[in-house]
Amino acid sequence: MGIPHLTHSLSPYGDKVVLPQNPANHENAIIDGPSLAYHVFYVCIARRTSARNAFEATPTYQELGQAAVNWLEQIEQYGLKIKSVFFDGLLPLSKQSTRLSRLQSYANQLVTFKALNKEDLPSRMDIVQSSKFDVLTAVVSSNRLKALPAPPFLVPAVIEMLLESRFSSLVSVIPGEADAYCADAARKYGGVIFTSDSDLLVHDLGESGKVILFRDLETIHLPSRGKCLKTQEYHPAAIAKRFELPNLVKLAFFMAQDHHKSLTENTRLAAKNTPMSAGFAEFAEEYGSLPKLSKLAMTRSMNETKTVEALSRLDPRISEIVHLVRVKEVQEAPSDLQDSENLNMYLPFIIDDPTRTSAWRSDVSIRAQAYSLLHVLNSSVTQVTEFERKGTRVAGTVVELDTTTDPSTMLEDCLKALQQDLAQHSSLSRAARWRAVAMKLVCQSNLDNDKPPPLSSDISRLVTGSREGVLSWSFIHASGQMQASLYSLRMLSQISTIVHNLLEGTSQEILSPLQKLITLLHDLPSLRELLDEKTSKVDGEAEAARAAVLSTLQSLGITQDTAETSTKKKKKRKKKGEHTGDRTPPGVAWRSKNMFSNLAQKD
């Protein structure tokens, strides 16, 4: 998140180095995972030189994941040994304003993008050579190609691919912020931290810990040494010693208070042995040892080896809500946690039509069932507040959990409906089959909320994974809804697995249907298989997809004429200047309903 102007001010005190410095001695490399994910995202965007708009410039999840693996492999060539790759898995409540501000900036980007691109957008696959390329050197790409936020599942997709690589054992989604764990590793083992976060210059890295920013990396060729890596390396302990300070925390505090003051003046203030303001203690706590919340989360899982491993492989947002549920059971939970009855879920920002209800709303039933499983672990959890786009701003919607329905009944309904839908689409490939199931859930949700389903032609394209041609905003919105539906199923899968691990060995009746659901959801393909545009076509799949779409619509009592008519009426109202946004008022509670029981009955 960073302190304004900190790296600029300290830049003269960094060391210009060329790697490898000592080929015989492999220095530890500690990686800030989220920073790595965004670094490769911008590197990949820069390769989309022929893209006509930000949609075309968006890299695939396959490309992003492979680029992250390549980065680790390439950095090893310069005398470094990968020690750890850490990803945020639990953030304190104090970060809420920063998170909401970031989501709001994404919403602003989307609103601006649509205002500048009201008509249909051209789209084609930008074939990027799959051969390895330099992902170390930071590159600058056109602002036009960065007009949209990063793909919503960038970080989970990168984690997923790293866990499938030879670096799997070094990757962890941790119960805290990545920077705190990177600093802790540097204190224990020494080495260099690779990050984009200037906060790591302030952390206690021990005497030998160093920091390299992704943006400072550049591959060069020296006649005497061949291919090398030129960069700027910061040694916080040495810089503090040069300023005659015990560390850089007080200096950073004064810079954060007033970054317009010169470095000399802020250094002088930091050197004074005078009482600090009340805010300093809270500021300094962030840069000390691991936060209390993280330690508490680790203590809760200390004797649960199987659970610890499963927790470290969850997607970050899912990891967070699971850890929060568990920590809430402990009386000494820190005040920075969250209130006792509510949990916050900051949903990934999906690209959809900003004049319509957020794509996430169409699949809240699935997520509500996942959250309701957490109630089994901690009965004090009765609601979750989901933060997402609401019109042009970001706000929370309260999801009240189903605490009355027998969990086993709920799971059996869910299992039955999914089994029926998957069997109905057995002629499709595995990924297409799940996309078809997701679109049925979207259509059902639209009907339940008196909204027209997506056009059958759009559903067919989405089921087959094709975005070639023209992208209408109705297609973009349907795509967002499908992504939300698929990710909601992924949330249900991961939460079910963790809940089963924690309940295993007990006599609870929920275990049997829970295991059956886990087995079924284990069939969900990876994010890249589900969500990437397909570069090759499966023979006959387009026709099979059309048949599947027709069957799905008929099972819900929908005719294409109905969908077309609803869409035309909506366009007509829009031309007359009427409001067409189907927005939910912010803060309105959504009560959990068992969508799957409805689907099972219809089938």
BAZAKOL-683818 format. One record per residue (C-alpha): x, y, z. Coordinates in nm, 4 decimals. Layout:
(r (X Y Z))
...
//
This chain:
(r (0.0000 0.0000 0.0000))
(r (0.3022 0.2149 0.0606))
(r (0.4052 0.5506 0.2069))
(r (0.4021 0.8429 -0.0395))
(r (0.7464 0.9447 -0.1685))
(r (0.9319 0.6992 0.0579))
(r (1.1134 0.5135 -0.2205))
(r (1.1840 0.8400 -0.4053))
(r (1.3387 0.9908 -0.0919))
(r (1.5466 0.6821 -0.0116))
(r (1.6518 0.6131 -0.3705))
(r (1.9922 0.7886 -0.3321))
(r (2.0704 0.5531 -0.0429))
(r (2.0039 0.2338 -0.2356))
(r (2.2884 0.0367 -0.3915))
(r (2.3234 -0.0174 -0.7654))
(r (2.3963 -0.3866 -0.8061))
(r (2.4391 -0.6382 -1.0848))
(r (2.3197 -0.9916 -1.0223))
(r (2.4540 -1.2497 -0.9698))
(r (2.6841 -1.0832 -0.7173))
(r (2.8420 -1.4077 -0.5982))
(r (2.7556 -1.7070 -0.8211))
(r (2.8985 -1.9455 -0.5613))
(r (2.6647 -1.8212 -0.2870))
(r (2.2930 -1.8453 -0.3661))
(r (2.1140 -1.5710 -0.1710))
(r (1.7584 -1.6314 -0.0483))
(r (1.4822 -1.4694 -0.2537))
(r (1.1591 -1.3984 -0.0630))
(r (0.8677 -1.3048 -0.2876))
(r (0.5727 -1.0760 -0.2125))
(r (0.3112 -1.2796 -0.4016))
(r (0.0486 -1.0111 -0.4788))
(r (0.3232 -0.7813 -0.6087))
(r (0.4502 -1.0617 -0.8333))
(r (0.0995 -1.1192 -0.9724))
(r (0.0527 -0.7539 -1.0653))
(r (0.4058 -0.7269 -1.2037))
(r (0.3474 -1.0105 -1.4511))
(r (0.0037 -0.8661 -1.5340))
(r (0.1601 -0.5398 -1.6543))
(r (0.4411 -0.7236 -1.8340))
(r (0.1835 -0.9366 -2.0197))
(r (-0.0316 -0.6355 -2.1112))
(r (0.2717 -0.4691 -2.2678))
(r (0.3016 -0.7641 -2.5084))
(r (-0.0502 -0.7074 -2.6462))
(r (0.0781 -0.4573 -2.8974))
(r (-0.2022 -0.5075 -3.1509))
(r (-0.4896 -0.4792 -2.9001))
(r (-0.7533 -0.2208 -2.9970))
(r (-0.9037 -0.1815 -2.6516))
(r (-0.8542 -0.2854 -2.2905))
(r (-1.0692 -0.5976 -2.3358))
(r (-0.8447 -0.7283 -2.6109))
(r (-0.5375 -0.6373 -2.4062))
(r (-0.6428 -0.8484 -2.1078))
(r (-0.4048 -1.1457 -2.0742))
(r (-0.5453 -1.4938 -2.0204))
(r (-0.5158 -1.6596 -1.6809))
(r (-0.2968 -1.9241 -1.8446))
(r (-0.0595 -1.6543 -1.9672))
(r (-0.0514 -1.4802 -1.6280))
(r (0.0078 -1.7984 -1.4305))
(r (0.2811 -1.9171 -1.6652))
(r (0.4491 -1.5757 -1.6521))
(r (0.4638 -1.5982 -1.2714))
(r (0.6251 -1.9426 -1.2899))
(r (0.8683 -1.8117 -1.5525))
(r (0.9600 -1.5174 -1.3279))
(r (1.0656 -1.7510 -1.0476))
(r (1.2622 -1.9689 -1.2891))
(r (1.4352 -1.6692 -1.4454))
(r (1.5322 -1.5052 -1.1149))
(r (1.7058 -1.8296 -1.0150))
(r (1.9418 -1.7822 -1.3090))
(r (2.0949 -1.4795 -1.1363))
(r (2.2303 -1.6458 -0.8240))
(r (1.9139 -1.6448 -0.6151))
(r (1.7363 -1.9307 -0.4389))
(r (1.3580 -1.9056 -0.3984))
(r (1.2906 -1.9312 -0.0251))
(r (0.9202 -1.8435 0.0011))
(r (0.6318 -1.6897 -0.1934))
(r (0.3724 -1.5345 0.0370))
(r (0.0167 -1.4243 -0.0457))
(r (-0.2197 -1.2232 0.1771))
(r (-0.4755 -1.4490 0.3428))
(r (-0.6111 -1.2294 0.6227))
(r (-0.6235 -0.8500 0.6509))
(r (-0.7241 -0.6552 0.9637))
(r (-1.0277 -0.4296 0.9850))
(r (-0.7954 -0.1269 0.9796))
(r (-0.7403 -0.1950 0.6087))
(r (-1.1102 -0.1558 0.5268))
(r (-1.0898 0.2046 0.4062))
(r (-0.7971 0.1181 0.1789))
(r (-0.9788 -0.1828 0.0344))
(r (-1.2999 0.0107 -0.0265))
(r (-1.1041 0.2951 -0.1841))
(r (-0.9368 0.0495 -0.4198))
(r (-1.2696 -0.1105 -0.5166))
(r (-1.4139 0.2372 -0.5770))
(r (-1.1252 0.3257 -0.8070))
(r (-1.2008 0.0085 -1.0067))
(r (-1.5678 0.1084 -1.0289))
(r (-1.4648 0.4531 -1.1528))
(r (-1.2456 0.2929 -1.4194))
(r (-1.5331 0.0751 -1.5396))
(r (-1.7820 0.3638 -1.5506))
(r (-1.5350 0.5783 -1.7453))
(r (-1.4554 0.2933 -1.9844))
(r (-1.8208 0.2391 -2.0702))
(r (-1.8790 0.6130 -2.1114))
(r (-1.6027 0.6138 -2.3735))
(r (-1.7113 0.2818 -2.5305))
(r (-2.0907 0.2859 -2.5359))
(r (-2.1174 0.0827 -2.8547))
(r (-2.0222 -0.2794 -2.9143))
(r (-1.6518 -0.3554 -2.8815))
(r (-1.4495 -0.5490 -3.1394))
(r (-1.2766 -0.8529 -2.9968))
(r (-1.0316 -1.1064 -3.1288))
(r (-0.7792 -1.3378 -2.9769))
(r (-0.4392 -1.1702 -2.9739))
(r (-0.2191 -1.4724 -3.0315))
(r (0.0824 -1.4276 -2.8049))
(r (0.3770 -1.6599 -2.8524))
(r (0.3804 -1.9137 -2.5722))
(r (0.7611 -1.9364 -2.5676))
(r (0.9357 -1.7999 -2.2598))
(r (1.0086 -1.4278 -2.2654))
(r (1.1763 -1.1810 -2.0299))
(r (0.9322 -1.1273 -1.7425))
(r (1.1895 -0.9760 -1.5085))
(r (1.2330 -0.6385 -1.6730))
(r (0.9632 -0.3896 -1.5789))
(r (0.7940 -0.2405 -1.8868))
(r (0.5600 0.0495 -1.9503))
(r (0.2442 -0.0166 -2.1507))
(r (-0.0102 0.2205 -2.2988))
(r (-0.2584 0.3716 -2.0521))
(r (-0.5264 0.2949 -2.3104))
(r (-0.4657 -0.0772 -2.2605))
(r (-0.4834 -0.0364 -1.8814))
(r (-0.8215 0.1383 -1.8896))
(r (-0.9870 -0.1533 -1.7082))
(r (-0.8952 -0.3114 -1.3729))
(r (-0.6884 -0.6296 -1.3652))
(r (-0.8757 -0.9581 -1.4209))
(r (-1.0844 -1.0328 -1.1086))
(r (-0.9162 -1.3643 -1.0324))
(r (-0.5593 -1.2629 -1.1181))
(r (-0.4110 -1.3545 -0.7798))
(r (-0.6022 -1.6855 -0.7315))
(r (-0.5092 -1.7910 -1.0870))
(r (-0.1404 -1.7156 -1.0248))
(r (-0.1503 -1.9060 -0.6947))
(r (-0.3242 -2.1977 -0.8650))
(r (-0.0542 -2.2298 -1.1306))
(r (0.2325 -2.1845 -0.8846))
(r (0.0847 -2.4679 -0.6769))
(r (0.1015 -2.6888 -0.9866))
(r (0.4676 -2.5994 -1.0487))
(r (0.7906 -2.7214 -0.8906))
(r (0.7674 -2.4208 -0.6548))
(r (0.4501 -2.5573 -0.4942))
(r (0.6045 -2.6282 -0.1522))
(r (0.7321 -2.2691 -0.1292))
(r (0.3945 -2.1017 -0.1901))
(r (0.1694 -2.0078 0.1022))
(r (-0.1520 -1.8126 0.1478))
(r (-0.0873 -1.6953 0.5023))
(r (-0.3136 -1.5751 0.7877))
(r (-0.1978 -1.2156 0.7554))
(r (-0.0417 -0.9687 0.5128))
(r (0.2317 -1.0899 0.2810))
(r (0.4692 -0.8058 0.3705))
(r (0.4742 -0.9000 0.7414))
(r (0.5591 -1.2618 0.6565))
(r (0.8227 -1.1565 0.4019))
(r (0.9854 -0.9416 0.6716))
(r (0.9673 -1.2267 0.9232))
(r (1.1386 -1.4623 0.6774))
(r (1.4113 -1.2036 0.6087))
(r (1.4768 -1.1675 0.9832))
(r (1.5026 -1.5441 1.0277))
(r (1.6928 -1.6468 0.7170))
(r (1.8353 -1.3323 0.5588))
(r (1.8052 -1.2627 0.1888))
(r (1.6359 -1.0197 -0.0446))
(r (1.2623 -0.9455 -0.0658))
(r (1.1128 -0.8774 -0.4087))
(r (0.8102 -0.6494 -0.3854))
(r (0.6290 -0.3439 -0.5198))
(r (0.5319 -0.2307 -0.1692))
(r (0.7499 0.0439 -0.0201))
(r (0.6233 -0.0555 0.3276))
(r (0.8827 -0.3321 0.3282))
(r (1.1571 -0.0692 0.3529))
(r (1.0168 0.0156 0.6975))
(r (0.9718 -0.3358 0.8364))
(r (1.2331 -0.4926 1.0593))
(r (1.4228 -0.7170 0.8169))
(r (1.7084 -0.7951 1.0536))
(r (2.0677 -0.6933 0.9930))
(r (2.1056 -0.8562 0.6516))
(r (1.7560 -0.8306 0.4999))
(r (1.7302 -0.6317 0.1758))
(r (1.4583 -0.5142 -0.0620))
(r (1.4412 -0.4992 -0.4422))
(r (1.1423 -0.3397 -0.6144))
(r (1.0029 -0.5158 -0.9218))
(r (1.0063 -0.1882 -1.1131))
(r (1.3859 -0.1562 -1.0735))
(r (1.4745 -0.4847 -1.2458))
(r (1.6406 -0.4737 -1.5872))
(r (1.8206 -0.7476 -1.7808))
(r (2.1448 -0.6341 -1.9431))
(r (2.4424 -0.7884 -2.1251))
(r (2.7970 -0.7221 -2.0057))
(r (3.0905 -0.8261 -2.2282))
(r (3.2805 -0.9669 -1.9315))
(r (2.9884 -1.1477 -1.7665))
(r (2.7241 -1.2075 -2.0301))
(r (2.3555 -1.1748 -1.9372))
(r (2.3042 -1.0058 -1.6006))
(r (2.0338 -0.8396 -1.3956))
(r (2.0798 -0.4740 -1.3050))
(r (1.8792 -0.3340 -1.0163))
(r (1.8647 -0.1078 -0.7130))
(r (1.8946 -0.2822 -0.3772))
(r (1.7847 -0.1306 -0.0457))
(r (1.9378 -0.2379 0.2843))
(r (1.7079 -0.0828 0.5507))
(r (1.9341 -0.1598 0.8490))
(r (2.2320 0.0056 0.6768))
(r (2.0239 0.3074 0.5704))
(r (1.8965 0.3526 0.9273))
(r (2.2527 0.3300 1.0594))
(r (2.3615 0.5959 0.8108))
(r (2.0875 0.8262 0.9441))
(r (2.1904 0.7359 1.3021))
(r (1.8475 0.5885 1.3677))
(r (1.7662 0.2500 1.5265))
(r (1.5289 0.1759 1.2352))
(r (1.3233 0.3599 0.9734))
(r (0.9861 0.3438 1.1514))
(r (0.9901 0.6947 1.3029))
(r (1.1210 0.8429 0.9784))
(r (0.8409 0.6734 0.7839))
(r (0.5864 0.7963 1.0397))
(r (0.6901 1.1592 0.9966))
(r (0.6929 1.1192 0.6179))
(r (0.3410 0.9750 0.6297))
(r (0.2319 1.2703 0.8448))
(r (0.3727 1.5298 0.6042))
(r (0.5425 1.4085 0.2874))
(r (0.6039 1.7678 0.1751))
(r (0.8815 1.8057 0.4317))
(r (1.2326 1.7269 0.3143))
(r (1.4037 1.4003 0.4009))
(r (1.6582 1.5954 0.6053))
(r (1.3880 1.7593 0.8159))
(r (1.1992 1.4327 0.8697))
(r (1.5252 1.2568 0.9633))
(r (1.5977 1.5298 1.2190))
(r (1.2509 1.4851 1.3710))
(r (1.2977 1.1068 1.3845))
(r (1.6317 1.1459 1.5647))
(r (1.4794 1.3537 1.8453))
(r (1.4237 1.1679 2.1709))
(r (1.0856 1.3263 2.2410))
(r (0.7472 1.1700 2.3277))
(r (0.5580 1.0594 2.0184))
(r (0.1926 1.1249 1.9409))
(r (-0.0744 0.8667 2.0221))
(r (-0.0927 0.7595 1.6586))
(r (0.2708 0.6469 1.6478))
(r (0.2210 0.3315 1.8549))
(r (-0.0512 0.2094 1.6187))
(r (0.1643 0.2982 1.3161))
(r (0.4717 0.1222 1.4562))
(r (0.2786 -0.1935 1.5448))
(r (0.2274 -0.2648 1.1749))
(r (0.6035 -0.2839 1.1202))
(r (0.7022 -0.4953 1.4187))
(r (0.6645 -0.8693 1.4597))
(r (0.3734 -1.0631 1.3140))
(r (0.0406 -0.8988 1.4081))
(r (-0.1622 -1.0435 1.6973))
(r (-0.4394 -1.1434 1.4571))
(r (-0.1972 -1.3546 1.2508))
(r (-0.0470 -1.5187 1.5576))
(r (-0.3937 -1.6024 1.6866))
(r (-0.4950 -1.7528 1.3520))
(r (-0.1800 -1.9662 1.3474))
(r (-0.2397 -2.0804 1.7071))
(r (-0.5924 -2.1958 1.6196))
(r (-0.4494 -2.4319 1.3557))
(r (-0.1237 -2.5297 1.5251))
(r (-0.2138 -2.8952 1.5855))
(r (-0.4142 -2.9450 1.2665))
(r (-0.1538 -3.0363 1.0051))
(r (-0.4047 -3.1337 0.7371))
(r (-0.6067 -2.8159 0.7942))
(r (-0.2983 -2.5919 0.7934))
(r (-0.1971 -2.7246 0.4522))
(r (-0.5499 -2.6814 0.3158))
(r (-0.5743 -2.3264 0.4538))
(r (-0.2440 -2.2302 0.2907))
(r (-0.3827 -2.3287 -0.0511))
(r (-0.7125 -2.1412 -0.0374))
(r (-0.7869 -1.8401 -0.2530))
(r (-0.7045 -1.5245 -0.0501))
(r (-1.0613 -1.3953 0.0028))
(r (-1.1805 -1.7429 0.1025))
(r (-0.8833 -1.7883 0.3348))
(r (-0.9694 -1.4620 0.5058))
(r (-1.3304 -1.5424 0.5856))
(r (-1.2429 -1.8921 0.7130))
(r (-0.9706 -1.7550 0.9426))
(r (-1.2038 -1.4838 1.0732))
(r (-1.4726 -1.7374 1.1591))
(r (-1.2222 -1.9450 1.3534))
(r (-1.0548 -1.6556 1.5346))
(r (-1.3942 -1.5188 1.6421))
(r (-1.4325 -1.8242 1.8651))
(r (-1.1430 -1.7033 2.0813))
(r (-1.2203 -1.4601 2.3627))
(r (-0.8914 -1.2714 2.3294))
(r (-0.9549 -1.1934 1.9613))
(r (-0.8121 -0.8448 1.8892))
(r (-1.0440 -0.5471 1.8562))
(r (-0.9092 -0.4965 1.5043))
(r (-1.0805 -0.8201 1.3992))
(r (-1.4404 -0.7174 1.3123))
(r (-1.7616 -0.7068 1.5128))
(r (-1.8698 -1.0321 1.6707))
(r (-2.1672 -1.1159 1.4507))
(r (-2.0700 -0.9859 1.1088))
(r (-1.8098 -1.0876 0.8535))
(r (-1.6944 -0.8790 0.5590))
(r (-1.6327 -1.0270 0.2141))
(r (-1.4620 -0.7971 -0.0376))
(r (-1.5679 -0.9608 -0.3625))
(r (-1.3199 -0.9499 -0.6531))
(r (-1.4085 -0.6707 -0.8953))
(r (-1.5758 -0.8261 -1.1998))
(r (-1.6055 -0.6418 -1.5315))
(r (-1.9769 -0.6083 -1.6090))
(r (-2.2229 -0.3422 -1.7266))
(r (-2.1993 -0.0586 -1.4696))
(r (-2.5552 0.0560 -1.5483))
(r (-2.6933 -0.2758 -1.4234))
(r (-2.6917 -0.4641 -1.0948))
(r (-2.3518 -0.6105 -1.0108))
(r (-2.2896 -0.9493 -1.1715))
(r (-2.2269 -1.0883 -0.8232))
(r (-2.5926 -1.0516 -0.7230))
(r (-2.7087 -1.3266 -0.9570))
(r (-2.5287 -1.5962 -0.7598))
(r (-2.5605 -1.4823 -0.4018))
(r (-2.7603 -1.8009 -0.3230))
(r (-2.4568 -2.0191 -0.3878))
(r (-2.2295 -1.8072 -0.1714))
(r (-2.4942 -1.7880 0.1017))
(r (-2.4884 -2.1668 0.1235))
(r (-2.1093 -2.1607 0.1502))
(r (-2.1302 -1.8994 0.4260))
(r (-2.3992 -2.1042 0.6023))
(r (-2.1489 -2.3894 0.6314))
(r (-1.9291 -2.1527 0.8324))
(r (-2.2192 -2.1133 1.0751))
(r (-2.1732 -2.4843 1.1488))
(r (-1.8211 -2.4001 1.2712))
(r (-1.9211 -2.0922 1.4684))
(r (-2.2860 -2.0364 1.5574))
(r (-2.2254 -1.6655 1.6277))
(r (-2.1819 -1.6080 1.2536))
(r (-2.5276 -1.5148 1.1263))
(r (-2.4544 -1.2763 0.8392))
(r (-2.1902 -1.1697 0.5901))
(r (-2.1568 -0.8238 0.4365))
(r (-2.0466 -0.8449 0.0731))
(r (-1.8773 -0.5356 -0.0691))
(r (-1.9182 -0.4856 -0.4427))
(r (-2.0192 -0.2300 -0.7039))
(r (-2.3659 -0.0817 -0.6562))
(r (-2.4342 0.1465 -0.9486))
(r (-2.1348 0.3780 -0.9688))
(r (-2.0160 0.3297 -0.6126))
(r (-1.9046 0.0494 -0.3849))
(r (-2.1195 -0.0478 -0.0874))
(r (-2.2083 -0.3466 0.1245))
(r (-2.5057 -0.5800 0.1071))
(r (-2.5879 -0.7897 0.4115))
(r (-2.6411 -1.1586 0.3394))
(r (-2.8362 -1.3170 0.6237))
(r (-2.7431 -1.6821 0.6601))
(r (-2.9859 -1.9714 0.6714))
(r (-2.9496 -2.0866 1.0307))
(r (-3.2789 -2.2778 1.0472))
(r (-3.2651 -2.5284 0.7591))
(r (-3.0925 -2.8537 0.8444))
(r (-2.7429 -2.8288 0.6852))
(r (-2.7625 -3.1883 0.5620))
(r (-3.0889 -3.1172 0.3786))
(r (-2.9388 -2.8069 0.2228))
(r (-2.6352 -3.0008 0.1006))
(r (-2.8445 -3.2872 -0.0357))
(r (-3.0594 -3.0444 -0.2382))
(r (-2.7471 -2.8783 -0.3722))
(r (-2.5877 -3.2112 -0.4606))
(r (-2.9016 -3.3403 -0.6361))
(r (-2.9445 -3.0263 -0.8475))
(r (-2.5791 -3.0157 -0.9563))
(r (-2.5757 -3.3878 -1.0398))
(r (-2.8866 -3.3491 -1.2562))
(r (-2.7517 -3.0453 -1.4398))
(r (-2.4108 -3.1988 -1.5054))
(r (-2.5734 -3.5189 -1.6353))
(r (-2.7929 -3.3102 -1.8654))
(r (-2.4803 -3.1692 -2.0346))
(r (-2.2726 -3.4869 -2.0531))
(r (-2.2019 -3.4344 -2.4256))
(r (-1.9985 -3.1215 -2.3492))
(r (-1.6352 -3.1030 -2.2425))
(r (-1.5752 -3.0794 -1.8673))
(r (-1.5189 -2.7022 -1.8632))
(r (-1.8131 -2.6348 -2.0971))
(r (-2.0338 -2.8562 -1.8814))
(r (-1.9633 -2.6437 -1.5733))
(r (-2.0082 -2.3224 -1.7699))
(r (-2.3508 -2.4507 -1.8793))
(r (-2.4422 -2.5238 -1.5166))
(r (-2.3280 -2.1747 -1.4179))
(r (-2.5419 -2.0140 -1.6881))
(r (-2.8463 -2.2096 -1.5710))
(r (-2.7932 -2.0674 -1.2232))
(r (-2.7674 -1.7179 -1.3750))
(r (-3.0908 -1.7642 -1.5714))
(r (-3.2710 -1.8988 -1.2645))
(r (-3.1548 -1.6021 -1.0567))
(r (-3.2644 -1.3539 -1.3234))
(r (-3.6104 -1.5137 -1.3320))
(r (-3.6377 -1.5080 -0.9528))
(r (-3.5644 -1.1349 -0.9622))
(r (-3.8022 -1.0591 -1.2532))
(r (-3.5184 -0.9898 -1.4952))
(r (-3.4778 -1.1335 -1.8456))
(r (-3.2204 -1.4073 -1.8965))
(r (-2.9204 -1.3472 -2.1240))
(r (-2.9734 -1.4090 -2.4959))
(r (-2.9324 -1.7720 -2.6000))
(r (-2.6680 -1.6674 -2.8548))
(r (-2.4656 -1.5062 -2.5752))
(r (-2.5074 -1.8117 -2.3525))
(r (-2.3865 -2.0407 -2.6340))
(r (-2.0729 -1.8309 -2.6851))
(r (-2.0023 -1.8284 -2.3139))
(r (-2.0537 -2.2033 -2.2757))
(r (-1.8073 -2.2758 -2.5586))
(r (-1.5619 -2.0154 -2.4272))
(r (-1.5654 -1.7953 -2.7364))
(r (-1.5364 -1.4177 -2.7282))
(r (-1.4312 -1.3700 -3.0901))
(r (-1.6295 -1.1111 -3.2829))
(r (-1.8294 -0.8251 -3.1356))
(r (-1.8776 -0.7803 -2.7622))
(r (-2.2040 -0.6124 -2.6712))
(r (-2.2496 -0.4810 -2.3191))
(r (-2.5233 -0.7402 -2.2672))
(r (-2.2694 -1.0115 -2.3534))
(r (-2.0085 -0.8524 -2.1245))
(r (-2.2607 -0.8488 -1.8409))
(r (-2.3635 -1.2113 -1.9009))
(r (-1.9946 -1.3037 -1.9027))
(r (-1.9518 -1.1301 -1.5678))
(r (-2.2509 -1.3193 -1.4287))
(r (-2.1084 -1.6508 -1.5483))
(r (-1.7711 -1.5723 -1.3902))
(r (-1.9439 -1.4832 -1.0633))
(r (-2.1434 -1.8062 -1.0737))
(r (-1.8389 -2.0230 -1.1408))
(r (-1.6354 -1.8520 -0.8716))
(r (-1.9233 -1.8876 -0.6250))
(r (-1.9153 -2.2630 -0.6914))
(r (-1.5396 -2.2538 -0.6315))
(r (-1.6026 -2.0773 -0.2993))
(r (-1.8529 -2.3471 -0.2052))
(r (-1.5975 -2.6135 -0.2979))
(r (-1.3114 -2.4658 -0.0946))
(r (-1.5225 -2.3821 0.2112))
(r (-1.6819 -2.7298 0.2050))
(r (-1.3369 -2.8894 0.2065))
(r (-1.2149 -2.6829 0.5017))
(r (-1.5335 -2.7395 0.7024))
(r (-1.5070 -3.1153 0.6407))
(r (-1.1422 -3.1152 0.7546))
(r (-1.2359 -2.9352 1.0759))
(r (-1.5359 -3.1585 1.1516))
(r (-1.3675 -3.4856 1.0569))
(r (-1.3693 -3.7299 1.3442))
(r (-1.6885 -3.5899 1.4935))
(r (-2.0283 -3.7580 1.4801))
(r (-2.2044 -3.4784 1.2940))
(r (-2.4550 -3.5969 1.0321))
(r (-2.3407 -3.3292 0.7890))
(r (-2.0155 -3.5140 0.7108))
(r (-2.1637 -3.7674 0.4675))
(r (-2.3475 -3.5249 0.2340))
(r (-2.0591 -3.2799 0.2704))
(r (-1.8100 -3.5392 0.1453))
(r (-2.0352 -3.6199 -0.1518))
(r (-2.0573 -3.2507 -0.2430))
(r (-1.6799 -3.2106 -0.2105))
(r (-1.6267 -3.5064 -0.4443))
(r (-1.8622 -3.3554 -0.7018))
(r (-1.7144 -3.0040 -0.6804))
(r (-1.3635 -3.1463 -0.7014))
(r (-1.4461 -3.1904 -1.0706))
(r (-1.4442 -2.8105 -1.1167))
(r (-1.1623 -2.7275 -1.3604))
(r (-0.8969 -2.4649 -1.2913))
(r (-0.9732 -2.0954 -1.3345))
(r (-0.7773 -2.0834 -1.6599))
(r (-0.9723 -2.3798 -1.8026))
(r (-1.3065 -2.2323 -1.6992))
(r (-1.2560 -1.8667 -1.7839))
(r (-0.9945 -1.8294 -2.0585))
(r (-1.1082 -1.7816 -2.4155))
(r (-1.0562 -2.0992 -2.6118))
(r (-0.7882 -2.0892 -2.8818))
(r (-0.8983 -2.4191 -3.0341))
(r (-1.2470 -2.5517 -3.0966))
(r (-1.3757 -2.8939 -2.9935))
(r (-1.5465 -3.0690 -3.2848))
(r (-1.9222 -3.0438 -3.2533))
(r (-1.9102 -2.8500 -2.9257))
(r (-2.0770 -2.5384 -3.0685))
(r (-2.3773 -2.7435 -3.1801))
(r (-2.3822 -2.9352 -2.8516))
(r (-2.3692 -2.6050 -2.6635))
(r (-2.6665 -2.4673 -2.8566))
(r (-2.8638 -2.7817 -2.7742))
(r (-2.7626 -2.7538 -2.4086))
(r (-2.8698 -2.3893 -2.3971))
(r (-3.2071 -2.4694 -2.5521))
(r (-3.2583 -2.7531 -2.3037))
(r (-3.1634 -2.5279 -2.0119))
(r (-3.3992 -2.2488 -2.1152))
(r (-3.6847 -2.4921 -2.1713))
(r (-3.6327 -2.6522 -1.8288))
(r (-3.6779 -2.3073 -1.6761))
(r (-3.9841 -2.2309 -1.8844))
(r (-3.8009 -1.9702 -2.0937))
(r (-3.8438 -1.9227 -2.4665))
(r (-3.5949 -1.7280 -2.6712))
(r (-3.8796 -1.5077 -2.7917))
(r (-3.9392 -1.4039 -2.4302))
(r (-3.5746 -1.3147 -2.3765))
(r (-3.5524 -1.1249 -2.7057))
(r (-3.8749 -0.9337 -2.6347))
(r (-3.7581 -0.8349 -2.2860))
(r (-3.4284 -0.7106 -2.4250))
(r (-3.5954 -0.5098 -2.7018))
(r (-3.8381 -0.3522 -2.4542))
(r (-3.5472 -0.2549 -2.2351))
(r (-3.3677 -0.0892 -2.5263))
(r (-3.6884 0.0942 -2.6186))
(r (-3.7226 0.2317 -2.2647))
(r (-3.3606 0.3389 -2.2776))
(r (-3.4202 0.5366 -2.5976))
(r (-3.7094 0.7159 -2.4276))
(r (-3.4748 0.8216 -2.1522))
(r (-3.6189 0.6013 -1.8816))
(r (-3.3996 0.4608 -1.6069))
(r (-3.2974 0.1052 -1.6941))
(r (-3.0511 0.0281 -1.4178))
(r (-3.1636 -0.2676 -1.2087))
(r (-2.9740 -0.1718 -0.8992))
(r (-3.0198 -0.2962 -0.5465))
(r (-3.0258 -0.0212 -0.2821))
(r (-2.7026 -0.0259 -0.0789))
(r (-2.7157 -0.1959 0.2569))
(r (-3.0327 -0.3937 0.1825))
(r (-3.0273 -0.7316 0.3509))
(r (-3.0491 -1.0411 0.1350))
(r (-3.1951 -1.3436 0.3082))
(r (-3.0498 -1.6810 0.2159))
(r (-3.2754 -1.9007 0.0033))
(r (-3.1992 -2.2492 -0.1194))
(r (-3.1844 -2.1955 -0.4950))
(r (-3.0761 -2.5554 -0.5451))
(r (-3.3960 -2.6923 -0.3943))
(r (-3.5900 -2.4895 -0.6520))
(r (-3.3749 -2.6191 -0.9360))
(r (-3.4069 -2.9770 -0.8188))
(r (-3.7842 -2.9464 -0.8148))
(r (-3.7930 -2.7989 -1.1655))
(r (-3.5922 -3.0878 -1.3015))
//
